[in-house]
Amino acid sequence: MNSSVTEFILLGLTQDPGKQKAVFGVFLIFYLATLLGNFLIVVTIKTSRTLGTPMYFFLFYLSFADTCFSTTTAPRLIVDALSHKKTISYNECMIQVFTFHLFGCMEILVLILMAFDRYVAICKPLKYTTIMSWHFCSVLVILAWVGSCIHSSAQIFLALRLPFCGPNVIDHYFCDLQPLLKLACMDTYVTNLLLVSNSGTICTVSFIILLTSYVVILYSLRNHSAEGRRKALSTCTSHFIVVVLFFGPCIFIYTRPPATFPIDKMVAVFYTIGTPLLNPLMYTLRNMEVKKAMKKLWCSKV
C-alpha cells in the first residue's frame, strides 16, 4: 500500500446543523432499539427451554449478527452527527470495512440457513429431526462463520491495495469499498470488477436462492391443512419482508459500475440500520412461541 493519507473525513448523512441534530436523535433511538430488541431475543432463546429448535438456534445467530452489524456503523454515525471534526483514521477505516462485511455476510448466510430450515420443516416434515440434527446445524453455523471470514478478508485485501494520495473526504457515513474507490489514485476498474464479483455475486445469488426456496415452500403448502398453511405463511412472510429490505439495497449498491450517487447513503441506511432494527420486530411480533417465551421469562424476572 502506497498512501500519503492517514485519515479520512466522513461527510455523514447531511451537512445541515439542524438536520444533524435530528440524525443524532433519530438514529440514537433506532440503535438503542436495535440493541434492546436483539438482546431480548438472544437472552430469551438462550434461556428458554421451549425455543430449543434449529429455527431459534439460527435466529439466535441472526440477532447476534444484527447487533454486531449495526454496531459497525451506527455509533460513528450518531457521534459524528454532533462532532465538528468527523475524521476516521486509516486503520479504523480498514477495520470498519472488515467488520462491516464480516457481520453483513454472516447475516446473509444465516438468512439462507433459516430458509433451508423452513424448507425442510415444511417440505420434508417426517425427516426434519433426522436432517436438522444439532451436529448438522452447528456445522452449518461454523461454515457460515468461515464463509464470512473469507468474504471479509477478500474485501479488506482489495481495500488495502488502494493507494490514497488525496483528497480524503468520503461522501458517506461509514467506510466501504465503493466510496473508497472514488478516492483511490489509481485505475479502479479491475478492483470494481472484483468487488462486483465478490459482494455483488453473494448478494444476487443469495437473493435468488432465498426467493427460490420460498417459491418451493409456498408450492408445497397446497397439500397442508388450513392451519398449517397459515402458520407457515406467517413465518415465511416475515422472512420474505426481511430478505427484500436487506437484499434490495445491497444489490443496488454492489452490482453496478464504479459510480456513487447521492441516494447511496439513504439506501445504505436500509440494510445497515433498518434491517437490524426490523428483524427483532419481524421475528417476535409475528411469532407466538417467541412472544410467549419472552413474556414468561421476563415476567418471572420482574
Backbone torsions as a table, in degrees:
resi	resn	phi	psi	omega
1	MET	NA	121.7	178.0
2	ASN	-113.3	97.9	-173.5
3	SER	-141.6	138.8	176.0
4	SER	-99.2	-0.2	-178.7
5	VAL	-93.1	126.5	179.6
6	THR	-107.7	-13.3	177.8
7	GLU	-152.5	160.2	178.5
8	PHE	-121.5	156.0	175.5
9	ILE	-109.5	121.8	178.6
10	LEU	-92.9	124.9	-179.5
11	LEU	-78.1	-18.8	179.7
12	GLY	75.3	-167.2	-179.1
13	LEU	-76.0	-31.3	-177.1
14	THR	-153.8	156.6	177.0
15	GLN	-103.6	-6.0	-179.2
16	ASP	-75.0	122.9	-177.7
17	PRO	-57.5	-40.0	178.7
18	GLY	-65.5	-43.7	179.4
19	LYS	-68.9	-30.9	178.5
20	GLN	-63.4	-37.7	176.5
21	LYS	-65.1	-38.1	177.2
22	ALA	-66.2	-40.6	177.4
23	VAL	-60.0	-44.2	179.1
24	PHE	-58.6	-50.1	-176.9
25	GLY	-66.2	-48.4	-176.0
26	VAL	-64.7	-48.2	-174.4
27	PHE	-78.6	-21.9	171.3
28	LEU	-65.9	-43.3	177.3
29	ILE	-63.5	-44.9	179.0
30	PHE	-59.2	-45.7	-176.5
31	TYR	-66.5	-44.6	178.5
32	LEU	-63.1	-38.6	177.4
33	ALA	-65.5	-37.5	177.2
34	THR	-63.0	-47.8	179.3
35	LEU	-61.7	-44.8	-178.6
36	LEU	-64.5	-47.9	-177.7
37	GLY	-62.1	-47.1	-178.7
38	ASN	-71.3	-33.1	176.3
39	PHE	-63.9	-42.1	178.5
40	LEU	-61.9	-42.0	180.0
41	ILE	-65.9	-46.2	-178.9
42	VAL	-60.0	-48.4	-178.0
43	VAL	-67.6	-40.9	-179.6
44	THR	-62.9	-46.5	-179.4
45	ILE	-66.3	-38.4	-176.8
46	LYS	-68.7	-30.6	-174.4
47	THR	-104.9	-16.1	-175.8
48	SER	-86.1	135.6	177.7
49	ARG	-81.6	-20.9	-177.3
50	THR	-82.6	-12.4	-178.6
51	LEU	-108.2	43.6	-177.0
52	GLY	-99.4	38.6	179.0
53	THR	-109.2	162.5	-180.0
54	PRO	-56.6	-34.0	-179.2
55	MET	-58.6	-43.1	-179.3
56	TYR	-80.3	-23.7	172.5
57	PHE	-62.2	-45.4	177.6
58	PHE	-71.1	-35.8	178.0
59	LEU	-62.4	-35.1	176.1
60	PHE	-57.7	-47.2	-178.6
61	TYR	-73.2	-28.9	175.2
62	LEU	-65.5	-44.2	179.0
63	SER	-65.3	-38.8	176.9
64	PHE	-63.9	-45.5	178.7
65	ALA	-64.4	-38.8	177.5
66	ASP	-59.6	-44.9	-179.5
67	THR	-61.3	-47.9	-179.5
68	CYS	-68.3	-39.3	-178.9
69	PHE	-63.3	-45.4	178.3
70	SER	-65.4	-36.4	-178.2
71	THR	-68.4	-22.3	179.3
72	THR	-69.7	-22.2	-175.6
73	THR	-124.1	-40.2	-170.9
74	ALA	-62.8	-46.9	-178.2
75	PRO	-57.8	-42.2	179.4
76	ARG	-67.3	-39.2	176.5
77	LEU	-60.0	-42.4	-178.5
78	ILE	-67.4	-47.1	-178.9
79	VAL	-66.5	-42.7	-178.4
80	ASP	-65.5	-23.9	-179.7
81	ALA	-63.2	-24.2	179.3
82	LEU	-112.5	5.7	-178.1
83	SER	-98.2	142.6	175.7
84	HIS	-80.3	-33.6	-179.3
85	LYS	-110.4	98.0	-175.7
86	LYS	-93.2	69.1	-177.3
87	THR	-107.1	152.3	174.5
88	ILE	-138.2	130.8	-178.3
89	SER	-67.6	161.2	-180.0
90	TYR	-59.0	-45.3	-178.7
91	ASN	-64.0	-42.6	178.1
92	GLU	-63.0	-37.3	178.9
93	CYS	-63.0	-44.7	-180.0
94	MET	-66.3	-37.9	176.6
95	ILE	-63.2	-40.5	179.4
96	GLN	-64.4	-40.8	176.7
97	VAL	-58.9	-45.7	-177.5
98	PHE	-64.7	-52.3	-176.3
99	THR	-67.4	-36.0	178.9
100	PHE	-59.5	-46.3	-178.3
101	HIS	-78.3	-28.2	176.8
102	LEU	-61.7	-54.4	-176.5
103	PHE	-78.2	-27.5	174.7
104	GLY	-65.4	-44.6	178.4
105	CYS	-67.5	-36.8	177.8
106	MET	-61.2	-41.5	178.4
107	GLU	-62.2	-42.2	178.8
108	ILE	-60.6	-48.5	-176.8
109	LEU	-67.2	-36.0	177.6
110	VAL	-67.6	-37.3	175.4
111	LEU	-60.5	-37.8	176.7
112	ILE	-66.3	-42.0	178.2
113	LEU	-62.9	-38.5	178.7
114	MET	-66.9	-38.6	177.1
115	ALA	-66.0	-39.4	177.5
116	PHE	-63.9	-40.8	177.7
117	ASP	-61.1	-44.4	178.6
118	ARG	-65.8	-36.5	178.6
119	TYR	-62.0	-46.9	-179.8
120	VAL	-65.6	-41.6	-177.8
121	ALA	-64.5	-37.0	-175.2
122	ILE	-91.4	-40.8	-174.8
123	CYS	-90.1	-26.4	179.8
124	LYS	-133.2	60.0	-174.2
125	PRO	-61.7	-33.8	-178.2
126	LEU	-70.7	-24.6	-179.1
127	LYS	-103.0	6.2	-172.8
128	TYR	-59.3	-51.0	-176.8
129	THR	-65.7	-29.4	179.3
130	THR	-74.0	-45.9	-178.4
131	ILE	-70.9	-50.9	-174.6
132	MET	-90.7	58.1	175.9
133	SER	-73.5	161.6	-179.0
134	TRP	-64.0	-35.8	178.2
135	HIS	-63.5	-45.3	-179.2
136	PHE	-64.6	-42.3	179.2
137	CYS	-63.3	-40.4	178.4
138	SER	-64.2	-40.6	177.5
139	VAL	-62.9	-40.8	179.2
140	LEU	-62.1	-41.9	179.2
141	VAL	-66.2	-41.7	177.8
142	ILE	-61.5	-43.2	177.9
143	LEU	-63.3	-34.8	177.1
144	ALA	-64.4	-42.0	177.2
145	TRP	-64.2	-42.5	179.4
146	VAL	-63.3	-45.6	178.4
147	GLY	-61.4	-38.9	178.8
148	SER	-65.4	-40.9	178.8
149	CYS	-64.8	-40.5	178.5
150	ILE	-63.5	-44.6	179.9
151	HIS	-62.6	-49.2	-177.5
152	SER	-67.9	-31.2	176.2
153	SER	-65.9	-39.2	176.8
154	ALA	-64.6	-38.8	179.0
155	GLN	-65.5	-45.7	-178.7
156	ILE	-69.2	-30.6	175.6
157	PHE	-62.3	-43.4	177.7
158	LEU	-65.6	-39.9	-178.4
159	ALA	-67.4	-39.8	-178.2
160	LEU	-69.2	-21.8	179.8
161	ARG	-81.7	-9.6	-177.2
162	LEU	-81.8	124.9	174.5
163	PRO	-88.2	137.6	179.8
164	PHE	-121.2	118.6	-178.4
165	CYS	-113.1	1.7	-175.8
166	GLY	105.9	147.4	-1.1
167	PRO	-70.0	171.5	-176.3
168	ASN	-124.2	25.9	-178.6
169	VAL	-96.5	118.6	179.0
170	ILE	-99.0	118.7	-179.9
171	ASP	-82.5	65.9	-178.8
172	HIS	-160.9	176.4	177.8
173	TYR	-106.6	3.2	173.0
174	PHE	-156.3	165.3	-179.7
175	CYS	-83.0	128.2	173.4
176	ASP	-148.3	164.8	-174.0
177	LEU	-64.3	-39.2	-177.2
178	GLN	-58.3	-54.1	177.4
179	PRO	-66.8	-28.8	178.2
180	LEU	-69.5	-34.2	178.0
181	LEU	-60.0	-33.5	-178.9
182	LYS	-66.9	-26.4	-177.6
183	LEU	-94.1	-14.4	-174.9
184	ALA	-67.7	137.8	178.7
185	CYS	-93.6	62.7	177.8
186	MET	-162.4	168.2	175.4
187	ASP	-74.4	117.0	-174.2
188	THR	-101.8	14.9	-176.8
189	TYR	-60.9	-48.7	-178.3
190	VAL	-66.8	-40.9	179.2
191	THR	-60.8	-40.6	178.8
192	ASN	-66.2	-37.0	176.0
193	LEU	-61.9	-40.7	178.0
194	LEU	-66.7	-36.8	177.8
195	LEU	-63.6	-45.7	179.9
196	VAL	-65.3	-40.5	-179.3
197	SER	-69.6	-21.0	178.7
198	ASN	-93.6	-77.4	-177.3
199	SER	-65.4	-44.6	-178.1
200	GLY	-61.3	-43.9	-179.5
201	THR	-67.0	-42.1	179.1
202	ILE	-59.7	-46.7	-179.2
203	CYS	-62.7	-48.5	-175.4
204	THR	-67.2	-48.6	-178.6
205	VAL	-64.0	-41.7	179.3
206	SER	-63.2	-41.4	178.8
207	PHE	-62.4	-42.5	178.7
208	ILE	-65.1	-42.2	178.4
209	ILE	-60.4	-45.2	-179.0
210	LEU	-65.6	-44.1	178.4
211	LEU	-61.6	-42.2	179.2
212	THR	-61.9	-42.8	-179.5
213	SER	-63.6	-38.1	179.6
214	TYR	-70.1	-35.7	177.2
215	VAL	-63.9	-44.8	178.6
216	VAL	-62.7	-42.6	179.5
217	ILE	-62.5	-46.8	-179.4
218	LEU	-63.7	-36.7	178.5
219	TYR	-66.2	-38.1	-178.4
220	SER	-74.3	-17.1	-177.5
221	LEU	-70.4	-13.7	-178.0
222	ARG	-63.0	-22.2	-178.9
223	ASN	-94.3	0.8	-177.9
224	HIS	-94.2	165.0	177.1
225	SER	-70.6	167.4	-179.4
226	ALA	-61.8	-39.9	179.1
227	GLU	-67.4	-40.5	178.3
228	GLY	-64.6	-40.6	178.1
229	ARG	-64.8	-41.3	-178.8
230	ARG	-63.0	-45.8	-178.6
231	LYS	-65.8	-43.4	-179.6
232	ALA	-67.2	-40.4	178.6
233	LEU	-64.1	-37.4	179.0
234	SER	-62.8	-44.8	179.3
235	THR	-66.0	-47.6	-176.7
236	CYS	-67.6	-33.2	179.2
237	THR	-63.2	-45.3	178.7
238	SER	-63.3	-40.6	176.9
239	HIS	-61.7	-44.8	-175.5
240	PHE	-64.2	-40.9	179.1
241	ILE	-61.1	-45.5	179.0
242	VAL	-61.6	-43.3	-178.6
243	VAL	-61.2	-46.3	-178.5
244	VAL	-64.7	-44.1	-178.8
245	LEU	-66.4	-29.8	-178.9
246	PHE	-85.9	-49.0	-171.9
247	PHE	-80.8	-30.0	178.0
248	GLY	-55.2	-57.0	177.6
249	PRO	-62.3	-38.0	-179.6
250	CYS	-61.6	-44.8	179.2
251	ILE	-64.1	-39.1	178.2
252	PHE	-60.9	-39.7	-176.2
253	ILE	-78.3	-42.4	-166.3
254	TYR	-103.6	3.8	-177.9
255	THR	-122.7	36.4	-177.8
256	ARG	-133.8	167.8	178.1
257	PRO	-61.2	164.9	-178.0
258	PRO	-65.8	100.8	179.2
259	ALA	-162.3	151.1	175.6
260	THR	-123.6	142.7	-178.9
261	PHE	-124.5	154.3	178.9
262	PRO	-57.0	-30.4	-177.5
263	ILE	-75.3	-12.2	-176.2
264	ASP	-56.3	-40.6	-176.8
265	LYS	-65.2	-40.8	179.4
266	MET	-70.9	-35.8	176.8
267	VAL	-63.9	-41.2	-179.2
268	ALA	-63.4	-29.5	179.2
269	VAL	-59.1	-34.8	-177.5
270	PHE	-61.0	-46.1	-174.7
271	TYR	-95.0	-17.4	178.2
272	THR	-89.8	-32.5	-176.5
273	ILE	-121.6	-39.8	-176.9
274	GLY	-66.1	-50.1	-177.0
275	THR	-64.2	-46.4	176.5
276	PRO	-60.6	-26.6	177.0
277	LEU	-76.9	-39.0	-175.7
278	LEU	-78.5	-29.6	-177.6
279	ASN	-53.8	-49.3	178.1
280	PRO	-59.9	-36.5	179.3
281	LEU	-66.9	-44.7	-177.6
282	MET	-64.7	-38.0	-173.5
283	TYR	-93.1	-1.7	175.6
284	THR	-114.4	-48.5	-178.3
285	LEU	-65.9	-26.6	-178.7
286	ARG	-102.1	9.5	-176.7
287	ASN	-130.3	109.7	-176.0
288	MET	-66.8	-36.3	-178.2
289	GLU	-63.6	-42.9	179.5
290	VAL	-66.4	-42.9	-179.5
291	LYS	-62.9	-41.4	179.6
292	LYS	-66.2	-44.0	-179.7
293	ALA	-65.5	-38.9	179.7
294	MET	-66.9	-43.0	179.6
295	LYS	-64.4	-43.0	-179.7
296	LYS	-64.0	-43.5	-177.2
297	LEU	-67.0	-51.6	-172.4
298	TRP	-77.9	-26.6	174.2
299	CYS	-68.5	-38.2	177.8
300	SER	-67.4	-34.2	177.5
301	LYS	-65.8	-42.6	-179.4
302	VAL	-67.0	NA	NA
